[in-house]
Amino acid sequence: MNHFLRAQLPRIVGLAMAGVSLFAVTAAEAKQITIWCWDPNFNVAIMKEAGSRYTKAHPDVTFNVVDFAKADVETKLQTGLSSGAGAGAGLPDIVLIEDYGAQKYLQSFPGAFAPMSDKVDYSGFAPYKVQLMTLDGKVYGMPFDSGVTGMYYRKDYLEAAGFKPADMQNITWDRFIEIGKQVEAKTGKKMIGIQSNDAGLVRIMMQSASGWYFDKDGNPNIVGNAALKASLETFGKLMSSGVYKPAADWANWVGTFTSGDVATVVTGVWITGTVKADADQSGKWGVAPIPALSIDGATHASNLGGSSWYVLANSAQKDDAIDFLNAEYAKDIDFYQKILTDRGAVGSLMAARGGAAYSVADPFFGGEMVWQNFADWLSKVPPVNYGIFTNEVDAAVTAQIPAIAKGEPIDDVLKAIDQQVKTQIQ
C-alpha cells in the first residue's frame, strides 16, 4: 500500500461504509478547498457546517477550514497578494473579508479574486451586501452575515418611565434623547452606553440616511456630506444631553447593558447573544428599529459590520469553490435556519427569512419574533459605497470625538476630519 492510501485508510473505510467509492476518495485530495477565516464559534464553525453539507453531496470535495485571528487573516492576505502568491502557494482558495475592506482588496489587487456574477443569482440577497462587493459591473463575493442594526431596550425601565413598547417604534434620535431624559429622571438609568474611542454609532446613523464617508464613485466626501454632518450633530446632541454612560473600551461598553446600567443598546444583530447572556434579564428586553436622523432620506435601517466570502482567481479549485459557495450560501435555506439557531447568524439571503427559525417567538424578548424583525429590517438597509479607506476615515472621525463632546462646531469638526483624511490617504 502506498503512502497516500496508508494515510487515508481510516477515511477510506469510513466513506466506503457510507457507500462512497474508492475512486471518489482518491480524487478528493485533488479537490481539497482551503478556507481562511476567524472566530471559531462563529465564522469557523459555520463554514465547517457548510463544508460538511457540501461534502455529503460531493464526496470528492473536502475542506480545510483554517482559524486565524482576524488581524492575521488580513496581514497574511495582504502579504500574499502583494507578493503575487496564489492559492496553494501561500494563499487559500476561499477567504473571509470584512465588508468595510472589500473594495480596498478588489481595487488594490485587480484580478486577484474570481468574479461570480455569471454563476450566482445575486437578486436574492440584500442589495447593500451585493453593492459593496461589486466593481466595474462584476460581483466578486458571496454575501454572508449581516450587521443589520436594531435598538434593544429594557421594557421594564421604559415602563417605569411611562412608556410602552409602541412608544419605541420608529422614533427619531431627538425623541430618543427626550425619552432618555425621562428614563433617567424616573429610574436613575442612563439611556445608552457610548464607547469614547469608537465611531460605530456615527456609521450606523450615516448609513441609515444612505450616506458614507465616500460618494458613489468612491471619492472622499466629508465637508458637505449631509448624512455625515447630521450624524455628527446627533452624536453631539447625545453627548451634550447627558443621557449616555461613557465606556472606555469594548468590555466596558458591553458592561453598560449587561449590568443593567442603561436602557438601550443600538448596534448590530450580532450582539443578540450577549444581550441574552444573563438569564435573570429574560422577559425584560424588547427590540425596535433604530431611531432615524431628522433629515431627508433618513430611514430606521442600517448596518454595522458583517463579512463575506471571496474566491482567489488563480485557485486550482476555483470552480469547485464557487459551486460550493453557490450551493450552500445562495440556495440552502435549511443551512441558514441551522446557523441562526446554533450561532445567531443572520445571513443576507432574503429567501431564508421564510424559514421556521426566523418565525420562532423568543421568550427572552417577551415572545417577540426577534429574528424575523431583523430579517425584515435587513431588506431596508440603504446600500452605500464603503470605498477603500473606511478604516482610515473612521480613525479620523474617532479622533474628533473629544471635540464633539466639548461642543465644537460640527463644521469645524468636518474640516478637521477632512484635513486628516487628505493627509492619510494621499
C-alpha positions in Angstrom: 0.0 0.0 0.0 1.5 3.4 -1.0 2.0 6.2 1.5 -1.1 8.2 0.3 -3.5 5.2 0.7 -2.0 4.3 4.1 -2.5 7.8 5.4 -6.1 7.9 4.0 -7.1 4.4 5.2 -9.3 5.5 8.1 -11.2 7.9 5.9 -11.5 5.5 3.0 -13.0 2.9 5.3 -15.5 5.4 6.7 -16.6 6.6 3.3 -16.7 3.1 1.9 -19.2 2.2 4.7 -21.3 5.2 3.6 -21.3 3.9 0.1 -18.7 6.2 -1.4 -16.3 4.7 -3.9 -12.6 4.5 -3.5 -12.2 6.4 -6.8 -14.1 9.3 -5.2 -11.9 9.2 -2.1 -8.6 9.3 -4.0 -9.9 12.1 -6.2 -10.8 14.1 -3.1 -7.2 15.1 -2.4 -7.1 16.9 -5.7 -10.2 18.9 -4.6 -9.5 19.9 -1.1 -10.6 23.5 -0.6 -8.7 25.6 1.9 -10.5 28.4 3.7 -9.2 31.2 5.9 -11.5 32.9 8.4 -11.7 34.0 12.1 -13.8 33.4 15.2 -14.0 29.7 16.0 -17.5 30.0 17.5 -19.0 31.8 14.5 -17.4 32.0 11.1 -15.2 28.9 11.5 -18.0 26.8 12.9 -20.4 28.0 10.3 -18.1 27.3 7.4 -17.4 23.8 8.8 -21.1 23.2 8.8 -21.4 24.4 5.2 -18.5 22.2 4.2 -19.9 19.1 5.8 -23.2 19.6 4.0 -21.5 20.0 0.6 -19.2 17.0 1.1 -22.2 14.8 1.7 -23.4 15.6 -1.8 -19.9 15.9 -3.3 -17.7 13.4 -1.6 -14.8 14.2 -3.9 -14.5 17.7 -2.3 -13.2 18.2 1.2 -12.5 21.3 3.2 -9.6 22.6 5.3 -11.0 25.5 7.4 -8.1 27.4 9.0 -8.8 29.5 12.0 -6.7 32.7 12.4 -7.2 35.9 14.3 -8.9 38.5 12.1 -5.8 40.7 12.0 -3.7 37.7 11.0 -6.1 36.8 8.1 -5.8 40.4 6.9 -2.0 40.5 7.2 -1.4 37.2 5.5 -3.8 38.0 2.7 -2.3 41.4 2.2 1.2 40.0 2.2 0.3 37.1 -0.1 -1.5 39.3 -2.7 1.3 41.9 -2.6 3.9 39.2 -3.4 1.8 37.7 -6.2 1.2 34.4 -4.4 -1.8 32.4 -5.3 -4.0 29.7 -3.7 -1.8 26.7 -3.0 1.3 29.0 -2.8 0.7 30.7 0.4 -3.0 31.8 0.0 -6.2 29.9 0.5 -8.9 29.1 -2.1 -11.6 31.0 -0.1 -11.1 33.9 2.3 -13.4 35.8 4.6 -13.1 39.6 4.2 -14.9 42.2 6.4 -17.3 44.2 4.3 -15.7 47.5 5.1 -12.5 46.3 3.5 -14.0 44.6 0.4 -13.4 47.5 -2.1 -9.9 48.0 -0.8 -8.9 44.5 -1.8 -10.8 44.5 -5.0 -9.4 47.7 -6.3 -5.9 47.3 -4.9 -5.4 43.8 -6.3 -7.3 43.7 -9.7 -7.7 40.2 -11.0 -6.9 38.6 -7.6 -10.5 37.5 -6.9 -12.8 35.5 -9.1 -16.0 37.2 -10.3 -19.1 35.2 -9.7 -21.7 37.3 -11.5 -22.3 34.6 -14.2 -22.8 31.8 -11.7 -24.7 33.3 -8.7 -28.1 34.8 -8.6 -27.5 37.9 -6.6 -31.0 39.2 -6.8 -31.9 37.0 -3.8 -29.5 38.8 -1.5 -29.9 42.1 0.5 -28.9 44.8 -2.1 -26.5 46.6 0.2 -24.4 43.5 0.5 -24.2 42.9 -3.2 -23.2 46.5 -4.0 -20.2 46.6 -1.6 -18.6 43.6 -3.5 -19.3 45.0 -7.0 -16.6 46.5 -9.1 -17.0 47.6 -12.7 -20.3 45.8 -13.1 -19.0 42.4 -11.8 -19.8 40.9 -8.4 -16.9 39.2 -6.7 -18.1 37.8 -3.3 -20.6 35.6 -1.7 -22.7 37.6 0.8 -22.6 36.1 4.3 -23.5 37.5 7.7 -25.3 40.8 8.2 -24.7 43.5 10.7 -28.3 44.8 10.3 -29.0 47.0 13.3 -31.7 47.3 15.9 -32.5 49.1 19.1 -32.6 46.7 22.1 -34.4 48.3 25.0 -35.3 47.4 28.6 -39.1 47.3 28.7 -39.1 47.4 32.5 -37.1 50.7 32.6 -39.2 52.3 29.9 -42.4 51.2 31.6 -41.3 52.7 34.8 -40.8 56.0 33.0 -44.3 55.8 31.5 -43.5 54.4 28.0 -45.0 51.4 26.3 -43.3 49.2 23.6 -45.3 51.1 20.9 -43.6 54.3 22.0 -40.2 53.0 21.0 -41.2 52.2 17.4 -39.9 54.3 14.5 -38.8 57.2 16.7 -36.2 59.9 15.8 -32.9 60.4 17.6 -34.3 63.7 19.1 -37.2 61.7 20.5 -34.8 59.1 21.8 -33.0 61.8 23.8 -36.3 63.1 25.2 -37.2 59.7 26.3 -33.8 59.2 27.8 -34.1 62.2 30.0 -37.4 60.9 31.4 -36.0 57.4 31.9 -33.1 58.8 33.9 -35.4 61.1 35.9 -37.7 58.2 36.8 -35.2 55.3 37.1 -31.7 56.8 37.5 -30.6 54.8 34.5 -28.8 56.3 31.5 -30.4 55.7 28.1 -27.4 54.3 26.2 -23.7 53.4 26.6 -21.2 55.2 24.3 -17.7 54.0 23.7 -15.4 57.0 23.6 -12.9 55.5 21.2 -15.3 54.1 18.7 -17.3 55.8 15.9 -19.6 52.8 15.2 -22.7 54.8 16.2 -21.8 57.5 13.8 -21.5 54.9 11.0 -24.9 53.4 11.9 -26.6 56.9 11.7 -24.8 57.8 8.5 -25.7 54.6 6.6 -29.3 54.8 7.7 -29.5 58.1 5.7 -27.9 56.5 2.6 -24.6 58.2 3.3 -20.9 57.2 3.9 -17.5 58.7 4.0 -17.3 58.4 0.2 -19.5 59.4 -2.7 -21.0 56.8 -5.1 -17.7 56.9 -7.1 -15.6 56.1 -4.0 -14.1 59.6 -3.6 -13.8 61.0 0.0 -16.9 63.0 0.8 -16.5 64.8 4.2 -17.2 68.5 4.0 -20.7 69.0 2.5 -21.8 65.4 3.4 -25.3 66.0 4.7 -25.7 62.5 6.2 -22.3 62.6 8.0 -22.9 66.1 9.3 -26.3 65.2 10.7 -24.8 62.1 12.3 -22.1 64.1 14.0 -24.6 66.7 15.1 -26.8 64.0 16.5 -23.9 62.2 18.2 -23.0 65.6 19.8 -26.6 66.0 21.0 -26.5 62.6 22.7 -23.3 63.5 24.4 -24.3 67.0 25.5 -27.7 65.8 26.7 -26.1 63.6 29.4 -28.3 60.6 28.7 -25.4 58.3 27.9 -22.9 56.4 30.1 -19.3 56.6 28.8 -17.4 53.4 28.2 -13.6 53.4 27.9 -13.4 50.3 25.7 -15.4 47.4 24.3 -15.6 45.4 27.6 -16.8 48.5 29.4 -19.4 49.2 26.7 -20.8 45.7 27.0 -20.9 46.1 30.7 -23.2 49.1 30.4 -26.1 46.9 29.4 -25.2 43.5 30.8 -25.0 45.2 34.2 -28.4 46.9 33.8 -27.0 50.4 33.9 -28.5 51.6 30.6 -31.9 51.3 29.0 -31.0 50.7 25.3 -28.4 49.2 23.0 -28.2 50.4 19.4 -25.9 48.1 17.3 -25.7 45.1 15.0 -27.8 41.9 15.4 -24.6 40.0 16.3 -24.9 41.4 19.9 -28.1 39.4 20.5 -26.3 36.5 22.2 -24.6 38.9 24.6 -27.8 40.7 25.4 -29.4 37.3 26.2 -26.4 36.1 28.3 -28.0 37.0 31.7 -31.0 34.7 32.2 -32.2 37.0 35.0 -33.0 39.6 32.4 -35.3 37.3 30.4 -38.6 39.0 29.6 -37.3 42.4 30.3 -36.0 43.3 26.8 -37.7 44.3 23.6 -36.3 45.2 20.1 -37.3 48.1 17.9 -36.0 49.7 14.7 -33.1 52.2 15.3 -34.0 55.8 15.6 -33.9 57.9 12.5 -32.0 61.1 11.8 -34.1 64.2 11.2 -33.1 64.8 7.6 -34.5 64.0 4.2 -33.9 60.4 3.2 -33.5 59.1 6.7 -34.6 55.6 7.5 -34.8 53.3 10.5 -32.5 50.6 9.0 -28.7 50.4 8.9 -25.8 48.1 9.3 -22.7 47.7 11.4 -20.1 45.2 10.5 -20.6 42.0 8.5 -18.3 40.0 6.2 -18.4 37.9 3.0 -16.5 35.1 1.3 -14.2 35.6 -1.7 -12.6 33.0 -4.0 -9.0 33.5 -5.2 -8.9 33.8 -9.0 -5.9 31.6 -9.5 -7.1 28.8 -7.2 -6.8 25.4 -8.7 -10.1 24.6 -7.0 -11.8 27.8 -8.2 -14.8 26.2 -9.9 -15.5 23.9 -7.0 -15.1 26.7 -4.5 -17.6 28.8 -6.4 -20.0 25.9 -6.8 -19.7 25.2 -3.0 -20.5 28.8 -2.0 -23.4 28.9 -4.5 -24.9 25.7 -3.3 -24.7 26.4 0.4 -24.8 30.2 0.8 -27.0 31.1 -2.2 -29.5 28.2 -2.2 -29.6 26.1 1.1 -32.4 27.6 3.1 -32.1 24.9 5.8 -28.4 25.8 6.3 -29.5 29.4 7.2 -32.0 28.1 9.7 -29.4 26.0 11.4 -26.7 28.7 11.7 -29.4 31.1 13.0 -30.5 28.6 15.6 -27.0 27.4 16.6 -24.9 30.5 16.1 -27.2 33.5 16.0 -26.1 34.3 12.4 -28.4 36.4 10.4 -27.4 35.7 6.8 -28.2 38.1 3.9 -30.1 35.6 1.7 -33.6 37.1 1.7 -35.3 33.8 1.0 -34.0 32.4 4.3 -36.4 34.8 6.1 -39.3 32.4 5.3 -37.7 29.6 7.3 -39.1 28.3 10.5 -36.2 29.5 12.7 -36.9 33.1 11.8 -40.5 32.9 13.0 -39.8 31.4 16.4 -41.0 33.6 19.3 -38.2 34.3 21.7 -39.3 34.2 25.4 -36.2 36.2 26.4 -37.7 39.1 24.4 -41.2 38.5 25.8 -42.3 36.3 22.9 -41.2 38.7 20.1 -40.1 37.2 16.8 -36.8 39.0 17.0 -35.1 37.2 14.1 -38.0 38.0 11.8 -37.8 41.6 12.7 -34.1 41.8 11.9 -34.6 39.9 8.7 -37.3 42.5 7.7 -35.0 45.4 8.5 -32.2 43.7 6.5 -34.1 44.3 3.3 -34.3 48.0 4.0 -30.6 48.7 4.7 -29.5 51.5 2.3 -26.6 50.5 0.1 -23.6 52.7 0.2 -20.0 52.7 -1.2 -17.6 51.8 1.6 -14.7 52.9 -0.6 -11.2 51.7 0.1 -10.3 53.9 3.1 -13.2 53.4 5.5 -10.9 52.4 8.4 -8.6 55.4 7.8 -11.5 57.9 7.7 -13.1 56.2 10.7 -9.9 56.8 12.7 -10.1 60.5 11.8 -13.7 60.6 13.0 -12.9 58.9 16.2 -10.1 61.4 16.8 -12.7 64.1 16.8 -15.0 62.6 19.4 -13.4 64.7 22.2 -14.0 67.8 20.2 -17.6 66.8 19.6 -18.1 66.1 23.3 -16.8 69.7 24.1 -19.4 71.2 21.7 -17.0 72.2 18.9 -19.0 73.5 15.8 -19.6 70.5 13.6 -18.5 72.4 10.5 -15.1 72.8 12.2 -15.0 69.1 13.1 -15.8 68.2 9.5 -12.9 70.3 8.3 -10.5 68.7 10.8 -11.6 65.2 9.7 -11.2 66.2 6.0 -7.7 67.5 6.6 -6.6 64.4 8.4 -8.1 62.2 5.7 -6.2 64.1 3.0 -3.0 63.7 4.9 -3.5 60.0 5.5 -4.7 58.7 2.1 -2.8 61.0 -0.4 
